[in-house]
Amino acid sequence: MRVRAAFPKLLVALTSASLLLAGCSTAPSDTENAASDGCITDFDPSVDYFPDKSEIVDAENFSITYEKSYQVLTVTEPFTGAQPESYVLVKCGAPAPELSGELTTAQQIHVPITNLYSGSTTHLPLVTALDELDVLTGVSNGSHVSDTTVIERIESGDIAEYAAGGTIDTETVVLAAPDVVMTGGTDDPAYTQLREAGIGVVANAEWLETSPLGRAEWIKVVAALTGKEARAAEVYDGIRDRYLDVAAKAAGAETVPVLLGGMSQGTWYMSSGGSYMGRLFSDAGARWPWQDVTTTGSLPLDFEAVVAQAADAPTWLVVNSWTSIGDALADDERYGSLAAVDTGRVWNANKALGPNGGNDYYERGVLRPDLILADLVAILHPDLLPDHEFTFYRQLPA
């Protein structure tokens, strides 16, 4: 629905007034002259108000730089083919910084934020891992959510849905006035209207990262918005250490031939070696005919091309709705010619489904590639992880 032109101006004024009042709080100051809510109460230009700073290790699609009272978050490619976009994250209670160059037109967002609208389920584990669930006040579509704590808050009304039909309800978002709407990594005309209404719109494009750890490190973007840098470093370092430990185990084992993907509307989509999933399969000690292809996307192939090169692979790894091998054969009887169907070694990453059918593989899996990798290693090299409990993958019955 189109927003009336006068309303956004009024909202901007009200929002600015609220932020000004927050910055003028008379609450007692601590050693950083900040109140318990993280806002500065007695600004001192000589104080560094970001003592905990994020260091980016694996992610390539965002960066964070620090000044004493603000950070600059830059997303290199907000969505496919887009130019870099920067956001100035100002410590609430600090004066507006004097900026130059391209930053003069950048959005300024006061942090830590107190409410967030999320455009993708992949953001949810980033919020919950930082113990910031109360900050989450909106999701685009609740039917895709698998986290039961988030579902409960949607059902209770604590979290609103603002794009349940696939289209952003702009007027609803403007009336709710969240501090930030985090995008799902694609562009939408509604974002321009939201920015004009004084709402921060921050691009989350973790899906353009080509490494599993790079995607997981986007937790530090949410940390920049919520002031949880120390917690994010702790969470990410643990995930990274576990991932590298499992990968090191697999690196010493002989690689195992696998078949990947499946047919969709007449096309077989195959992971390339340069893709996000290709990196996971390689790190797990898998090998497949298209492993040396360095493109980052899936490869569209026909059934005959796949069968000619990979039909004999003893293990087939898929991510879809199948609950049995019979479901696969019902979709396409030609699958019956595959060796993995004959051996019964067909594994599907749909073990962790939420109460509404959402697949946690697409939700928590983005933050926890260490768990996905452990599942894959246990499938391909069961002797390396003999007591493994599967999180996302399950072997399909006949």
C-alpha positions in Angstrom: 0.0 0.0 0.0 1.4 3.5 -0.9 2.4 5.6 2.1 1.0 9.2 2.2 3.7 11.7 1.6 3.1 13.7 4.8 3.1 10.8 7.1 6.8 9.8 6.6 7.9 13.4 7.4 5.9 13.3 10.7 7.4 9.9 11.5 10.9 11.1 10.9 10.3 14.0 13.3 8.9 11.8 16.0 11.7 9.3 15.6 14.3 12.0 15.7 12.8 13.4 18.9 12.7 10.0 20.5 16.4 9.5 19.7 17.3 12.9 21.1 15.5 12.2 24.3 17.3 8.9 24.6 20.6 10.6 24.2 19.7 13.2 26.9 18.8 10.6 29.6 19.8 11.6 33.1 20.6 8.1 34.2 23.9 7.6 36.1 26.9 7.1 33.8 29.5 4.4 34.1 33.1 4.5 33.1 32.1 5.0 29.5 29.5 7.7 30.3 26.8 5.3 29.1 23.5 4.3 30.6 22.4 0.7 31.2 20.6 0.7 27.8 24.0 1.4 26.1 23.2 5.0 25.3 25.7 7.8 26.1 24.5 10.2 28.8 27.4 12.6 29.0 29.3 12.6 25.6 33.0 12.9 25.7 34.7 13.1 22.3 37.9 11.6 23.7 36.2 8.4 24.8 36.1 5.3 22.6 32.5 4.1 22.9 33.3 0.8 21.1 35.8 -1.0 23.3 34.7 -4.4 21.8 35.5 -4.4 18.1 34.7 -7.1 15.6 37.6 -8.5 13.5 36.4 -10.0 10.2 38.2 -13.2 9.5 36.4 -15.1 6.7 33.5 -13.0 5.4 34.3 -11.1 2.2 31.0 -9.3 1.6 31.0 -6.9 4.5 33.5 -4.8 6.5 33.3 -2.8 9.7 35.5 0.2 10.6 35.4 2.1 13.9 35.6 5.7 15.1 35.2 6.7 18.7 31.4 7.3 18.6 30.3 5.5 15.4 31.0 2.5 13.2 30.8 2.3 9.4 29.3 -1.0 8.2 29.8 -1.5 4.5 28.1 -4.3 2.5 30.2 -4.9 -0.6 27.4 -6.3 -2.7 24.0 -5.7 -1.1 22.3 -7.8 -3.8 23.6 -9.3 -7.0 25.3 -6.7 -9.2 24.7 -3.8 -6.7 27.3 -1.2 -5.7 28.7 -1.2 -2.2 26.4 0.4 0.5 27.6 1.8 3.8 25.7 2.5 7.0 26.9 4.8 9.8 26.1 3.2 13.1 26.1 6.0 15.7 26.2 5.3 19.4 22.9 6.6 20.7 23.4 9.7 22.7 26.4 10.8 20.6 26.1 13.8 18.3 25.7 13.2 14.6 29.3 12.8 13.2 30.8 15.1 10.7 31.2 12.9 7.6 32.7 13.4 4.2 32.7 11.8 0.7 30.2 9.1 0.1 29.3 8.8 3.8 27.5 12.2 3.7 24.6 10.4 2.1 24.8 7.2 4.0 22.0 6.2 6.4 22.7 7.0 10.0 21.4 4.5 12.5 21.5 4.8 16.3 22.8 1.7 18.0 22.2 -0.4 19.9 18.9 -0.9 18.2 15.9 -2.0 20.2 13.7 -3.5 17.5 14.5 -5.2 14.3 12.4 -6.4 11.3 13.9 -9.4 9.6 13.5 -10.2 5.9 14.9 -13.8 6.1 14.8 -16.8 8.4 18.6 -16.9 8.1 18.8 -13.9 10.4 16.9 -15.5 13.2 19.8 -17.7 14.6 22.1 -14.7 14.5 19.7 -12.9 16.8 19.0 -15.8 19.2 22.7 -16.7 19.4 23.4 -13.2 20.7 20.6 -13.5 23.3 18.8 -10.7 21.6 15.4 -12.3 20.8 13.5 -9.4 22.4 14.9 -7.1 19.7 13.2 -9.1 17.0 9.8 -7.5 16.5 9.0 -8.5 12.9 9.5 -11.3 10.3 8.6 -11.2 6.7 6.8 -14.6 6.7 6.2 -16.6 9.8 5.2 -19.8 8.0 8.9 -20.3 7.0 10.2 -20.1 10.6 11.4 -23.3 12.3 12.6 -21.9 15.6 9.8 -22.7 18.1 10.7 -19.7 20.4 10.3 -17.4 17.5 7.0 -19.1 16.4 5.7 -18.7 20.0 6.4 -14.9 19.8 4.7 -14.6 16.4 1.6 -16.4 17.8 1.5 -14.2 20.9 1.8 -11.0 18.8 5.2 -10.0 20.1 6.6 -10.5 16.5 4.6 -9.1 13.6 4.5 -10.5 10.0 5.0 -7.7 7.4 5.3 -9.6 4.1 3.3 -12.8 4.6 2.1 -12.7 1.0 5.5 -12.1 -0.4 5.0 -8.3 -0.7 6.1 -5.9 1.9 3.2 -4.1 3.6 5.0 -0.7 3.6 2.3 1.2 5.6 2.4 -1.5 8.4 6.2 -1.3 8.7 6.1 2.5 8.8 3.5 2.5 11.5 5.5 0.0 13.5 8.6 2.2 13.0 11.3 -0.5 13.6 14.9 0.9 14.0 16.1 -1.4 11.2 14.6 -3.5 8.5 17.2 -6.1 7.5 16.8 -7.2 3.9 17.0 -10.8 2.7 19.7 -9.9 0.2 17.5 -8.8 -2.7 16.3 -5.4 -3.7 12.7 -4.2 -3.3 11.1 -0.8 -4.2 9.5 -0.7 -0.7 13.0 -0.2 0.8 13.2 3.3 -0.7 9.9 4.3 0.8 11.0 2.9 4.2 14.3 4.9 4.1 12.3 8.1 3.2 10.2 7.4 6.3 13.3 7.4 8.5 13.6 3.7 8.9 17.0 2.1 8.7 17.2 -0.5 5.9 20.3 -2.7 6.2 21.2 -5.2 3.5 22.0 -8.7 4.7 23.6 -10.5 1.7 25.3 -13.4 3.5 24.1 -15.7 0.7 26.6 -14.1 -1.6 29.5 -15.4 0.5 31.1 -18.4 -1.1 32.4 -20.0 2.1 30.4 -21.6 4.9 32.4 -19.7 7.5 32.0 -16.5 5.7 28.2 -16.8 5.9 28.3 -17.6 9.6 30.4 -14.6 10.3 27.4 -12.3 9.4 26.5 -12.7 13.1 29.0 -9.8 13.5 26.7 -7.6 11.5 23.8 -8.2 13.9 26.3 -7.7 16.7 27.2 -4.2 15.3 23.5 -3.3 15.4 22.9 -4.6 18.9 26.2 -3.9 20.7 27.0 -7.6 21.2 30.5 -7.7 19.6 32.1 -9.7 22.4 29.3 -12.3 22.4 29.5 -12.6 18.6 33.2 -13.2 18.7 32.8 -15.9 21.3 30.0 -17.6 19.2 31.8 -17.3 15.9 35.2 -18.5 17.2 33.6 -21.6 18.6 31.8 -22.4 15.3 35.0 -21.7 13.4 37.2 -23.9 15.6 34.7 -26.8 15.4 34.4 -26.5 11.7 38.1 -26.5 11.1 38.6 -29.4 13.5 36.1 -31.6 11.6 37.5 -30.5 8.3 41.0 -31.5 9.4 39.7 -35.0 10.3 38.2 -35.4 6.8 41.3 -34.1 5.1 43.3 -37.2 6.2 40.7 -39.6 4.7 40.3 -40.9 1.2 37.7 -39.0 -0.8 34.4 -40.6 -1.4 32.4 -40.4 -4.7 29.0 -38.7 -4.3 26.0 -37.7 -6.3 24.6 -34.2 -5.5 21.3 -32.4 -6.1 18.3 -33.5 -8.2 15.8 -32.6 -10.9 13.7 -29.5 -10.7 11.3 -28.6 -13.5 13.3 -30.6 -16.0 16.8 -29.4 -14.9 19.3 -31.1 -12.6 21.0 -28.5 -10.4 24.5 -29.6 -9.5 26.8 -27.9 -6.9 30.0 -26.6 -8.4 33.3 -26.8 -6.6 33.3 -23.0 -6.2 29.9 -22.8 -4.6 29.0 -22.5 -0.9 27.7 -26.1 -0.9 30.6 -27.3 -3.0 33.0 -26.0 -0.3 31.1 -28.0 2.4 31.2 -31.2 0.3 34.9 -30.8 -0.5 35.7 -30.1 3.2 33.8 -33.2 4.1 36.0 -35.4 1.8 33.6 -35.8 -1.1 34.4 -35.9 -4.7 32.1 -35.5 -7.8 32.7 -34.8 -11.5 31.9 -31.1 -11.3 34.2 -30.4 -8.3 36.8 -28.5 -10.3 34.3 -26.0 -11.7 35.0 -22.8 -10.0 31.8 -20.9 -10.6 29.9 -20.0 -7.5 26.4 -20.9 -8.5 24.7 -24.3 -9.2 25.2 -25.8 -12.6 22.0 -26.5 -14.7 22.4 -29.9 -16.3 20.2 -32.4 -18.0 19.5 -35.9 -16.5 21.5 -37.7 -19.1 24.6 -35.6 -18.5 24.5 -36.4 -14.7 23.8 -40.1 -15.2 26.7 -40.4 -17.7 29.2 -39.2 -15.1 27.8 -39.8 -11.7 25.2 -42.6 -11.8 27.6 -45.1 -10.1 28.2 -42.9 -7.0 27.2 -45.0 -3.9 25.9 -42.0 -1.9 23.4 -39.4 -3.0 23.0 -36.2 -1.0 19.8 -34.1 -1.5 17.9 -31.2 0.1 14.2 -31.4 -0.6 10.9 -32.7 0.8 11.3 -36.4 0.2 10.7 -38.6 3.2 11.5 -41.9 1.4 13.3 -43.2 -1.6 9.8 -44.0 -2.9 9.1 -40.3 -3.0 12.1 -39.8 -5.3 10.9 -42.5 -7.6 7.5 -41.0 -7.6 9.0 -37.7 -8.7 11.0 -39.3 -11.5 11.2 -43.0 -12.2 14.6 -42.5 -13.9 16.1 -42.2 -10.4 15.8 -45.9 -10.2 18.9 -46.2 -12.4 21.1 -44.6 -9.8 23.4 -46.8 -7.7 22.6 -44.9 -4.5 18.9 -45.8 -4.9 19.9 -49.4 -5.3 22.1 -49.4 -2.2 19.7 -47.3 -0.2 22.3 -44.6 0.6 20.2 -41.6 -0.1 20.5 -38.8 2.5 18.3 -35.8 2.8 18.9 -32.6 4.8 15.3 -32.4 6.1 15.7 -34.0 9.5 15.1 -30.8 11.4 11.7 -29.4 10.4 9.8 -26.9 12.4 6.2 -27.3 13.5 5.0 -25.4 10.4 7.3 -27.3 8.0 10.2 -24.8 7.9 13.5 -26.5 7.4 16.1 -25.6 10.0 18.8 -26.5 7.5 18.0 -23.2 5.7 17.7 -21.3 9.0 20.2 -22.4 11.7 22.3 -24.1 9.1 23.6 -20.8 7.9 25.1 -20.0 11.3 26.1 -23.5 12.1 28.1 -24.9 9.1 30.1 -26.9 11.7 27.0 -29.0 12.3 26.4 -29.5 8.6 30.0 -30.5 8.0 29.9 -32.9 10.9 26.8 -34.6 9.4 28.5 -34.9 6.0 31.7 -36.3 7.4 29.6 -38.9 9.5 27.8 -39.9 6.3 31.0 -40.2 4.1 33.5 -41.3 6.8 31.5 -42.9 9.6 34.6 -44.2 11.2 35.9 -40.6 11.8 32.8 -39.6 13.9 31.5 -43.0 15.3 29.2 -41.5 17.9 27.8 -38.7 15.8 24.2 -37.5 16.3 22.8 -36.1 13.1 21.4 -32.6 13.2 20.2 -31.9 9.6 20.7 -35.0 7.5 18.8 -38.3 7.7 19.0 -41.5 5.6 15.8 -42.0 3.7 14.0 -45.4 4.1 12.9 -47.3 1.0 
